Amino acid sequence: MINIGLLGFGTVGTGVFKILESRNEQLKRITGESINIKRILVKNLHKKRDFELKPGIMTDNFNDILNDKDISIIVEVTGDLQESYNYITKSLKAGKHVVTANKKVVSMYFEEFIDLADKMGLAFLYEGCVGGGIPIIKPLKEQLALNEITEVKGILNGTCNYILTRMEEGLDYSQALKNAQQMGFAELDPTDDVKGIDTLRKLRILGTLVLQGSIFEEDILLRGISSIKAVDIDYIKRMNSTVRLIGEIRSYDDGYTAIIEPVIVRQGSPFYSVYYEKNAVLLKGSNVGDLIFYGNGAGMLPTANAVLEDVIDIIMGAYRTENSMGTRKLKNINSNIKGEYYLRITKYDEGIFNILERIAKEILCREENTVVMTRNMLLEDILELLKAMEIKEEEYFLARKED
């Protein structure tokens, strides 16, 4: 029997429990082992649950799990930062394999966790941190053995994608956000999603694996979707295109670029028909070419499914114990990022218009809003120009036209 210590019993933790309950016999046939959640760490022992649990299974003391020699796998799904760091490091040092879906803590301490697991000869797996139910981390590691991955990009946040899809259907931003919150796709405080921070953490993890050298959060340029308006959706539709929040890392001979920004994608793009809470990730390999991964990017059962894929790999011995990160020294060349950009400023001012006219390839509007498509130019120059004109972030929307 394989005993699991489950840390956290919120959305994902409940999903893990439900899947194991419903698929226990099938899992036993595949793995040859019964999988048992022996203890569950919760903050509140007296909180009412939707279903009955075995007496004594819950605890509010992590040491009850850490010191239980029968528990060999820790599944950490708390969503916390500092406490989860302690849980993971202590578990690895105690000789227990760790699976987590906590992208916040993995992004912050990625190298440390990988090094510790490597030294202990244990599994540290994190499929549920990126892409929800999409299997991406394990296939990526497999492709790295055969390919140089020169590019990874994708829609990595289901909340933003849901909001943008609903806006295409006619809702304004605030209505679409409220709808996402009611559906459970967005938190009451949606900042991490709409500002792109959630995508940032996921891209940091993917990029570090892809380029085989550390890419940190601060190495990635970041712009979210919080300033988008219905007028932007309208103009972009007229281009027979749509807009998606895309994270992208590209490798070049002299370095790499890393950015998260709204991107205008045309019909025919692999990202054009990615709707609602779906995610999609594209890898470009030197031998395999383009690989596209698509599926549910959020939700109880998709993320729990990804967590349990890692658990099965541990039971079956199908994981790498050696360091999978690489030690390349990487040069950031984000200052080279350029393209044609859609730019809308929420006011019309003759002085501003005259400045924008000089960088415009096409003028789309000069009435209540100033809207232009820029020439192919450096993003850095556009942002410097906006700063010089004292245009605040909430007063403009900027989206790059897909290559």
C-alpha positions as CSV (number, residue, x, y, z in Angstrom):
1,M,0.0,0.0,0.0
2,I,1.2,3.5,-0.9
3,N,0.3,6.1,1.8
4,I,-0.1,9.7,1.0
5,G,0.0,12.8,3.2
6,L,-2.3,15.4,1.6
7,L,-1.4,19.0,2.6
8,G,-4.4,21.2,1.9
9,F,-8.1,20.3,1.4
10,G,-9.4,23.2,-0.7
11,T,-10.4,22.9,-4.4
12,V,-7.4,20.9,-5.6
13,G,-7.1,18.8,-2.5
14,T,-10.7,17.8,-2.6
15,G,-10.3,16.9,-6.3
16,V,-7.4,14.6,-5.5
17,F,-9.5,12.9,-2.8
18,K,-12.5,12.5,-5.2
19,I,-10.5,11.0,-8.0
20,L,-8.7,8.6,-5.8
21,E,-12.0,7.5,-4.3
22,S,-13.6,6.9,-7.7
23,R,-10.6,5.4,-9.5
24,N,-9.0,3.3,-6.7
25,E,-9.6,-0.1,-8.3
26,Q,-8.4,1.0,-11.7
27,L,-5.3,2.6,-10.2
28,K,-4.5,-0.6,-8.3
29,R,-4.7,-2.6,-11.5
30,I,-2.3,-0.2,-13.2
31,T,0.2,0.4,-10.5
32,G,-0.1,-2.8,-8.5
33,E,-0.6,-0.8,-5.4
34,S,-3.5,0.4,-3.3
35,I,-3.2,4.2,-2.9
36,N,-4.4,5.5,0.4
37,I,-4.6,9.1,1.7
38,K,-3.6,8.4,5.3
39,R,-3.6,11.9,6.7
40,I,-4.9,15.3,5.5
41,L,-3.5,18.6,6.8
42,V,-6.2,21.3,7.3
43,K,-6.3,24.7,9.0
44,N,-9.7,24.1,10.6
45,L,-10.6,20.7,11.9
46,H,-14.2,21.7,12.6
47,K,-15.1,23.0,9.2
48,K,-18.1,21.2,7.7
49,R,-17.2,19.1,4.6
50,D,-19.5,18.0,1.8
51,F,-18.7,14.3,2.5
52,E,-17.8,12.0,5.3
53,L,-14.1,11.2,6.0
54,K,-12.6,8.5,8.1
55,P,-12.2,9.4,11.8
56,G,-8.8,10.7,12.6
57,I,-7.7,11.3,9.0
58,M,-7.6,15.1,9.4
59,T,-4.9,16.9,11.4
60,D,-3.9,20.5,11.9
61,N,-0.4,19.5,12.9
62,F,2.1,18.9,10.0
63,N,4.4,16.9,12.3
64,D,1.7,14.2,12.4
65,I,2.3,13.6,8.7
66,L,6.1,14.4,8.6
67,N,6.8,11.9,11.4
68,D,4.6,9.1,10.0
69,K,7.0,6.6,8.5
70,D,4.2,4.9,6.6
71,I,3.7,8.0,4.5
72,S,6.1,8.0,1.5
73,I,4.5,10.7,-0.7
74,I,3.5,14.2,0.2
75,V,1.0,16.0,-2.0
76,E,1.2,19.7,-1.3
77,V,-1.7,21.8,-2.6
78,T,-2.1,24.5,0.1
79,G,-1.6,27.5,-2.2
80,D,0.4,29.1,0.6
81,L,4.0,30.5,0.1
82,Q,6.0,30.4,3.3
83,E,4.4,27.5,5.1
84,S,4.4,25.4,1.9
85,Y,8.2,26.1,1.5
86,N,8.7,24.6,5.0
87,Y,6.4,21.6,4.3
88,I,8.3,20.8,1.0
89,T,11.8,21.2,2.4
90,K,11.1,19.3,5.6
91,S,9.4,16.5,3.6
92,L,12.3,16.0,1.2
93,K,14.8,16.1,4.1
94,A,12.7,13.4,5.8
95,G,13.0,11.1,2.8
96,K,9.5,11.6,1.3
97,H,8.7,12.2,-2.3
98,V,6.9,15.5,-3.0
99,V,4.2,16.4,-5.5
100,T,2.9,20.0,-5.6
101,A,0.5,22.1,-7.6
102,N,1.6,25.3,-5.9
103,K,3.1,27.4,-8.6
104,K,3.8,30.3,-6.3
105,V,6.2,28.4,-4.1
106,V,7.8,26.5,-7.0
107,S,8.5,29.7,-8.9
108,M,10.0,31.3,-5.8
109,Y,12.2,28.3,-4.8
110,F,12.5,26.2,-8.0
111,E,16.3,25.7,-8.0
112,E,16.4,25.0,-4.3
113,F,13.7,22.3,-4.4
114,I,15.3,20.6,-7.5
115,D,18.7,20.6,-5.9
116,L,17.4,19.2,-2.6
117,A,15.4,16.4,-4.3
118,D,18.5,15.6,-6.4
119,K,20.7,15.3,-3.4
120,M,18.2,13.1,-1.6
121,G,17.5,10.9,-4.6
122,L,13.8,11.7,-4.4
123,A,11.1,12.9,-6.7
124,F,10.0,16.5,-6.7
125,L,7.2,16.8,-9.3
126,Y,5.0,19.7,-10.2
127,E,2.9,19.0,-13.3
128,G,-0.1,20.7,-11.8
129,C,1.8,24.0,-11.6
130,V,1.6,24.7,-15.3
131,G,-1.4,24.3,-17.6
132,G,-3.9,22.8,-15.2
133,G,-4.9,19.5,-16.7
134,I,-2.6,19.8,-19.7
135,P,0.4,17.4,-19.4
136,I,3.3,19.7,-20.3
137,I,6.1,19.3,-17.8
138,K,6.8,15.6,-18.4
139,P,6.6,15.8,-22.2
140,L,8.8,18.8,-22.1
141,K,11.5,16.9,-20.1
142,E,11.3,14.0,-22.5
143,Q,11.7,16.3,-25.6
144,L,14.7,18.0,-24.0
145,A,16.6,14.8,-24.2
146,L,16.2,14.8,-28.0
147,N,15.8,18.4,-29.0
148,E,17.0,21.9,-28.4
149,I,13.8,23.8,-27.6
150,T,14.1,27.2,-29.2
151,E,10.7,28.6,-28.2
152,V,7.9,28.1,-25.8
153,K,4.8,30.2,-25.8
154,G,1.2,29.9,-24.8
155,I,-2.0,30.9,-23.1
156,L,-1.2,30.0,-19.5
157,N,-4.0,31.6,-17.5
158,G,-7.6,30.4,-17.8
159,T,-9.1,33.4,-16.0
160,C,-7.7,35.9,-18.5
161,N,-8.7,33.8,-21.5
162,Y,-12.2,33.4,-20.1
163,I,-12.5,37.2,-19.7
164,L,-11.2,37.9,-23.2
165,T,-13.6,35.3,-24.7
166,R,-16.6,36.8,-22.9
167,M,-15.6,40.3,-24.1
168,E,-15.6,39.0,-27.6
169,E,-19.1,37.9,-27.0
170,G,-20.1,41.5,-26.0
171,L,-19.5,41.9,-22.3
172,D,-17.3,44.7,-21.1
173,Y,-14.3,44.0,-18.9
174,S,-16.0,44.5,-15.5
175,Q,-18.9,42.2,-16.5
176,A,-16.6,39.5,-17.9
177,L,-14.5,39.6,-14.7
178,K,-17.6,39.4,-12.5
179,N,-18.8,36.4,-14.5
180,A,-15.5,34.7,-14.2
181,Q,-15.7,35.2,-10.4
182,Q,-19.2,33.7,-10.3
183,M,-18.0,30.7,-12.3
184,G,-15.1,30.1,-9.9
185,F,-12.4,31.0,-12.6
186,A,-11.3,34.2,-10.8
187,E,-10.6,35.0,-7.2
188,L,-12.3,37.8,-5.3
189,D,-9.0,39.6,-5.7
190,P,-8.1,38.8,-9.4
191,T,-4.9,40.8,-9.4
192,D,-2.5,37.8,-9.9
193,D,-4.5,36.7,-13.0
194,V,-5.4,39.9,-14.8
195,K,-2.0,41.5,-14.2
196,G,-0.3,38.5,-15.6
197,I,1.5,37.4,-12.4
198,D,0.1,33.8,-12.5
199,T,1.3,33.5,-16.1
200,L,4.7,34.9,-15.0
201,R,5.2,32.1,-12.5
202,K,4.3,29.4,-15.0
203,L,6.5,30.9,-17.7
204,R,9.4,31.2,-15.3
205,I,9.1,27.4,-14.6
206,L,8.7,26.5,-18.3
207,G,11.5,28.8,-19.5
208,T,14.0,27.5,-16.9
209,L,13.4,24.0,-18.2
210,V,13.4,24.9,-21.9
211,L,16.6,26.9,-21.9
212,Q,18.3,24.7,-19.3
213,G,19.4,27.7,-17.2
214,S,17.6,29.8,-14.6
215,I,15.1,32.4,-15.8
216,F,13.7,34.3,-12.9
217,E,10.5,36.3,-12.6
218,E,12.3,39.6,-12.9
219,D,13.8,38.5,-16.2
220,I,10.4,38.4,-17.8
221,L,8.7,41.6,-19.2
222,L,5.1,41.7,-17.9
223,R,1.9,43.4,-19.1
224,G,-1.5,42.0,-18.3
225,I,-5.0,42.7,-19.6
226,S,-6.5,44.9,-16.8
227,S,-6.6,48.0,-19.0
228,I,-8.5,46.4,-22.0
229,K,-11.8,47.9,-23.1
230,A,-14.6,46.9,-25.4
231,V,-13.4,49.4,-28.0
232,D,-10.1,47.4,-28.2
233,I,-12.0,44.2,-28.8
234,D,-14.0,45.9,-31.6
235,Y,-11.0,47.3,-33.4
236,I,-9.1,43.9,-33.2
237,K,-12.2,42.1,-34.5
238,R,-12.1,44.4,-37.6
239,M,-8.6,42.9,-38.3
240,N,-10.2,39.4,-38.5
241,S,-8.2,38.7,-35.3
242,T,-8.6,38.3,-31.6
243,V,-6.5,39.1,-28.6
244,R,-4.9,36.6,-26.1
245,L,-2.6,37.0,-23.2
246,I,0.5,35.1,-24.3
247,G,3.7,34.3,-22.4
248,E,6.7,33.7,-24.7
249,I,10.3,32.8,-24.4
250,R,12.6,32.6,-27.4
251,S,16.2,31.5,-27.6
252,Y,18.7,33.2,-30.0
253,D,22.4,32.7,-30.6
254,D,23.2,35.8,-28.5
255,G,20.6,35.3,-25.7
256,Y,16.9,35.0,-25.0
257,T,13.8,37.1,-24.8
258,A,11.0,36.5,-22.3
259,I,7.7,38.4,-22.2
260,I,4.1,38.2,-21.2
261,E,1.8,40.6,-23.1
262,P,-1.5,40.8,-25.0
263,V,-1.0,39.5,-28.5
264,I,-3.3,40.0,-31.5
265,V,-3.6,36.6,-33.2
266,R,-5.0,36.0,-36.6
267,Q,-7.3,33.2,-37.8
268,G,-5.1,30.2,-38.5
269,S,-3.0,30.8,-35.4
270,P,-3.0,27.9,-33.0
271,F,-4.2,30.3,-30.3
272,Y,-7.1,31.9,-32.2
273,S,-9.6,29.2,-31.3
274,V,-8.5,28.7,-27.6
275,Y,-11.7,29.9,-25.8
276,Y,-12.9,30.4,-22.2
277,E,-10.8,28.8,-19.5
278,K,-8.8,26.7,-22.0
279,N,-5.0,26.9,-22.1
280,A,-2.6,26.1,-25.0
281,V,1.2,25.7,-25.1
282,L,3.4,25.5,-28.1
283,L,7.0,24.1,-28.0
284,K,9.4,24.5,-31.0
285,G,12.0,21.7,-31.1
286,S,15.1,21.4,-33.3
287,N,14.0,17.9,-34.4
288,V,10.3,17.5,-33.6
289,G,9.2,20.9,-34.9
290,D,6.1,22.4,-33.4
291,L,4.2,20.6,-30.6
292,I,1.0,22.0,-29.3
293,F,-0.6,21.1,-26.0
294,Y,-4.3,22.1,-25.4
295,G,-6.8,21.5,-22.6
296,N,-8.4,22.7,-19.5
297,G,-6.1,25.2,-17.8
298,A,-7.9,25.4,-14.5
299,G,-10.5,23.7,-12.2
300,M,-10.7,21.2,-9.4
301,L,-10.5,17.9,-11.4
302,P,-8.1,18.9,-14.2
303,T,-5.5,20.1,-11.8
304,A,-6.0,17.2,-9.4
305,N,-5.7,14.9,-12.4
306,A,-2.2,16.4,-13.1
307,V,-1.2,16.0,-9.5
308,L,-2.2,12.3,-9.6
309,E,-0.2,11.8,-12.8
310,D,2.8,12.7,-10.8
311,V,1.9,10.4,-8.0
312,I,1.5,7.5,-10.4
313,D,4.9,8.3,-11.9
314,I,6.5,8.1,-8.5
315,I,4.8,4.7,-7.7
316,M,5.8,3.3,-11.1
317,G,9.4,4.7,-10.8
318,A,8.9,6.8,-14.0
319,Y,10.6,10.0,-12.8
320,R,14.1,11.4,-13.1
321,T,16.1,11.7,-9.9
322,E,18.9,13.7,-11.5
323,N,18.7,17.5,-11.8
324,S,16.6,18.4,-14.9
325,M,17.3,22.1,-14.9
326,G,20.7,22.5,-16.6
327,T,23.4,25.1,-15.8
328,R,23.5,27.3,-18.8
329,K,24.4,31.0,-18.3
330,L,21.8,33.0,-20.2
331,K,21.9,36.5,-21.5
332,N,18.6,38.5,-21.4
333,I,18.0,40.5,-24.6
334,N,14.5,41.8,-23.9
335,S,15.6,45.2,-25.2
336,N,15.5,43.6,-28.7
337,I,11.8,42.8,-28.6
338,K,10.0,44.6,-31.4
339,G,6.9,44.4,-33.5
340,E,3.9,46.2,-34.8
341,Y,1.7,47.3,-31.9
342,Y,-1.9,48.2,-31.5
343,L,-2.0,51.2,-29.2
344,R,-5.1,52.9,-27.7
345,I,-5.0,55.9,-25.4
346,T,-8.2,56.7,-23.5
347,K,-8.4,60.4,-24.5
348,Y,-7.9,62.5,-27.6
349,D,-5.3,65.2,-27.3
350,E,-3.8,67.0,-30.3
351,G,-0.3,67.0,-28.9
352,I,-0.5,63.3,-28.1
353,F,-1.9,62.6,-31.5
354,N,0.8,64.5,-33.3
355,I,3.5,62.4,-31.5
356,L,1.7,59.1,-32.2
357,E,1.2,60.0,-35.8
358,R,5.0,59.9,-36.2
359,I,5.2,56.3,-35.2
360,A,1.9,55.1,-36.8
361,K,1.7,52.7,-39.7
362,E,-2.1,53.2,-39.6
363,I,-4.4,55.6,-37.7
364,L,-7.5,53.8,-36.5
365,C,-9.2,56.6,-34.5
366,R,-8.7,60.2,-33.4
367,E,-11.9,61.0,-31.6
368,E,-12.8,60.1,-28.0
369,N,-9.8,57.7,-28.1
370,T,-6.5,57.8,-29.9
371,V,-5.9,54.4,-31.6
372,V,-3.0,53.6,-33.9
373,M,-1.1,50.6,-35.3
374,T,2.5,51.4,-35.0
375,R,5.3,50.7,-37.4
376,N,7.6,47.7,-36.6
377,M,9.5,49.2,-33.7
378,L,11.1,48.3,-30.4
379,L,8.7,47.8,-27.5
380,E,11.2,49.6,-25.3
381,D,10.8,52.8,-27.4
382,I,7.0,52.6,-27.3
383,L,7.0,52.3,-23.5
384,E,9.5,55.1,-23.1
385,L,7.3,57.3,-25.3
386,L,4.3,56.6,-23.2
387,K,6.3,57.4,-20.1
388,A,7.5,60.7,-21.6
389,M,3.9,61.6,-22.4
390,E,2.9,60.8,-18.8
391,I,0.3,58.3,-19.9
392,K,-0.6,56.0,-17.0
393,E,-0.8,52.3,-17.4
394,E,-4.6,52.3,-16.9
395,E,-5.0,54.9,-19.6
396,Y,-3.7,52.8,-22.5
397,F,-3.9,49.4,-24.0
398,L,-1.0,47.9,-26.0
399,A,-1.0,44.6,-27.9
400,R,1.6,43.2,-30.3
401,K,0.5,41.9,-33.6
402,E,1.5,38.2,-33.9
403,D,4.5,37.6,-36.2
